[in-house]
Amino acid sequence: MARLKDKLAEKIQMWREEIRSLVKEYGDRKISEVTVKQAYGGMRGVKALVCDTSVVPPDKGLILRGIHISELKNKLPEEVLYLLITGELPDEEGLEDIKSELNRRKEVPEYVWKVLEAMPKDSHPMAMFSLGILSMERESVFRREYTKGIKKTEYWEPTLEDCLNLLARLPSLAAGIYRMRFDKGSRIDPDPNLDWAANYAHMLGVPDPSGEFKNLMRLYMVLHSDHEGGNVSAHTCHCVGSALSDAYYAVSAGLNGLAGPLHGLANQECLRWVISIKEKFNGVPTEEQLRQFAWDTLNSGQVIPGYGHAVLRVTDPRFEAFHEFGKRVCPDDVYFRIVDLIFKVVPGVLKEQGKAKDPWPNVDAASGCLLYHFGVTEFEYYTVLFGVSRAMGMCSQLIVSRAIGEAIERPKSVTTEWIKQEVAKA
């Protein structure tokens, strides 16, 4: 870990000085105002958090540490993790260092499997995943060091240890849950010769003679890794971590937010809609049939899943990356052909309807059909895949937060009566 830790230590000093200077010179400068609508509407658009690992400009899409996601789609997750933590892509030696670190830390403690085996057989995979992480809290280096006594300026070091230990074990944990929950047989041991995402694919036990499922897992882990600090999973992890709860508590909490239907379940909802189209038309519909089906969906009061985004106002570049992968690997797959046709037809329908602020596809519009193509057909598991990836962003943000000494999160809440009085004054 010497390369990663040394690089991070070098950056931390610079970050601290930069932030100290900003606060000293501009501490009273306003960067946002809050409307009544925003206060009741989930704080949408309120600038109240700092996240340096990623940003999502409405006209560009996801940017990780200054690099557009389209330039990272062929990178390994280990490279992206190094980038998220340090702000730089690793050189060859740095990449080998972080791969080696994750590989040596990958063993899941035996007691974790006993905890999961004691759960009801029909437990949700996300509940199993979250509990598996939480049960490993006894391994926390941060809690041990904090209890002994440690300087605030050094909080990031045991947090880095916890995050690397946790991330290293997630593929084994998530794959073991898949095989346990869906009766796929005994757990598959990791292959020390494979990278982090390829090992995940290997341990899932999905047939992969071409090696393209491993490539899909590499791409999937990169594309879902981080997405600013205000989404539910990242914000929840940050909020819990701001109380100095260790990474196991914080990431488990973030994943509990990811499990919600309005956050991490979107890809399976998209795939359900695609499958309903295939079943209705016994295959790929014509453009006119799909156009009518889309209108019928909208006129029934439903939304078209996978289209629209809270921030973006362009086609999600992560969708483009998945779409490009599907075009190369499975262009004749019936579900991918439907996804491709939806991309041609639905934006026009949504523009004509005029209600959607963003008529373009987001990342969830394509990911599900690719998983389905390779035989991962258990919808309930899809959010676990998302969670393995998003843990990279949550952990990176947690490390940086400890490094720059962010305070406990404690915004001020007001009552409806207070708001009524304030707007009356205005």
Secondary structure, 3 states (H helix, E strand, C coil): CHHHHHHHHHHHHHHHHHHHHHHHHHCCCCCCCCCHHHHHCCCCCCCCCCCCCEECCCCCCCEECCEEHHHCCCCCHHHHHHHHHHCCCCCHHHHHHHHHHHHHCCCCCHHHHHHHHCCCCCCCHHHHHHHHHHHHHHHCHHHHHHHHCCCHHHCHHHHHHHHHHHHHHHHHHHHHHHHHHCCCCCCCCCCCCCCHHHHHHHHHCCCCCCCHHHHHHHHHHHHCCCCCCCCHHHHHHHHHHHCCCCHHHHHHHHHHHHCCCCCCCHHHHHHHHHHHHHHHHCCCCCHHHHHHHHHHHHHCCCCCCCECCCCCCCCCHHHHHHHHHHHHHCCCCHHHHHHHHHHHHHHHHHHHHCCCCCCCECCHHHHHHHHHHCCCCCHHHHHHHHHHHHHHHHHHHHHHHHHHCCCCCCCCCCCHHHHHHHHHHC
